[in-house]
């Protein structure tokens, strides 16, 4: 039997409904179901013309726009893999993702706001991306690169749509994630893991065509993608922001009578600060948030007094965002906690006591372990890391600390290890430290997360080489040119040696003491 696109799990999210149903609204322009299907078919034909087929990787480095989604669904149709590249990445970040994924094609745009994508591309080392064969530009603009450059003109042509050549269980989408490693790992998801989670979200939130979503999170991350797929499964209208901006977000929420949206606590804080209305979002039914900034509980309490229905969330790239959520029928303090109840009834959450190694009963903190239909396939081309993150019986070791509750829910408490949550992204200190160590005059470096007001930032400690006098401003400029802005240290301090402690496993650097030292020095300044 010949496979049709409609038979693929991902396409089940866009097949049900009338052709003239509006799926998306991009900057006021509506995209109907029929429009989007046609764009996907055109893009699949365009990929085939440019030699992209089953198993090939396409790196997508775009802000939220319909071309992003058309490329994603077209890759699903032809059996290719989409590697999502964060638009806040700079040359070193992009080289890591494109090189590690072995992307054959990189799709980007000439610029967005202050981001000059072609300028960043010029700093890309060809040796770091040996599989890259071609660059595709979306929109008008010029780029100079050591690879052939073509225009993404799929929507302007009616190329022959290639036959469906896809396997639902193989990798389709690669997210980036970091623990304590030098660079981000690539988390692989299939059509099945993505689509099944989308349907779980739609069922758990009781979504109908009468609901609506403001998509203000980037598609390149699991937070933005999971909410998008869930609301596609619920047949709701999705208003898309190319990038978050509080003022237009508030306008869309109010004018379009949006019922649902998802974001960080800081995003909702910025929206609420723009209005003095007692109940500024009367149509909002559920605003799901992830707590990334200090003082989030105080903000949630303030938002509650003004009628914002905030719900705590939990998720990760490995089990997908919106993995779980709070419930309306519990007390406010419980509803806003990060964690809650899994979207899928097939999901299993357990906690392992770090001291005993045994499974912990409710109320006892330990590492959260998860098995669910939304669980990732593994780290792309990294079986060692996959095995390390997976238990013998198939649960994902999240690296997060939390506890179960008697009612079947769970609470996320903190992140284990040294990973930092910066700008809403999990960042391994190693990649920032390596950039600092590459600077002239630097012998060693350590990076830690600190709280600065309502924001989480990072600070660095550097040991200079003998006789060298590196300058803080020069080191910061180097990191800013190489990595995303949220990875740039707020301050860099110079010391003679790191505080360490001896253990049975060797000498360990005391990161907690470094954090305390950074806060003391910042306060003194």
Secondary structure as UniProt FT lines:
FT   HELIX           5..7
FT   TURN            9..11
FT   HELIX           12..15
FT   TURN            19..20
FT   STRAND          22..26
FT   TURN            27..28
FT   STRAND          29..32
FT   HELIX           33..49
FT   TURN            50..51
FT   TURN            54..55
FT   STRAND          57..61
FT   HELIX           66..78
FT   STRAND          81..84
FT   TURN            87..88
FT   HELIX           91..101
FT   STRAND          105..109
FT   TURN            113..114
FT   HELIX           117..122
FT   HELIX           126..128
FT   TURN            130..131
FT   STRAND          134..138
FT   STRAND          148..151
FT   HELIX           154..156
FT   TURN            168..169
FT   STRAND          171..177
FT   STRAND          185..190
FT   HELIX           191..204
FT   TURN            205..206
FT   TURN            209..210
FT   STRAND          212..215
FT   TURN            219..220
FT   HELIX           222..233
FT   TURN            234..235
FT   STRAND          237..240
FT   HELIX           246..255
FT   TURN            256..257
FT   STRAND          260..264
FT   HELIX           265..272
FT   TURN            273..274
FT   TURN            278..279
FT   TURN            282..283
FT   STRAND          286..290
FT   TURN            294..295
FT   HELIX           296..305
FT   TURN            306..307
FT   STRAND          310..316
FT   TURN            317..319
FT   STRAND          320..325
FT   TURN            328..329
FT   HELIX           332..335
FT   STRAND          339..342
FT   TURN            345..346
FT   STRAND          348..352
FT   TURN            354..356
FT   TURN            362..363
FT   STRAND          366..371
FT   TURN            373..374
FT   STRAND          378..379
FT   TURN            380..381
FT   HELIX           383..388
FT   TURN            392..393
FT   STRAND          396..404
FT   TURN            406..407
FT   STRAND          410..415
FT   TURN            417..418
FT   STRAND          420..422
FT   TURN            423..424
FT   STRAND          425..427
FT   HELIX           429..437
FT   TURN            440..441
FT   STRAND          442..452
FT   TURN            453..454
FT   STRAND          455..464
FT   TURN            466..467
FT   HELIX           472..482
FT   HELIX           485..487
FT   STRAND          491..494
FT   STRAND          500..503
FT   TURN            504..505
FT   STRAND          506..509
FT   HELIX           511..524
//
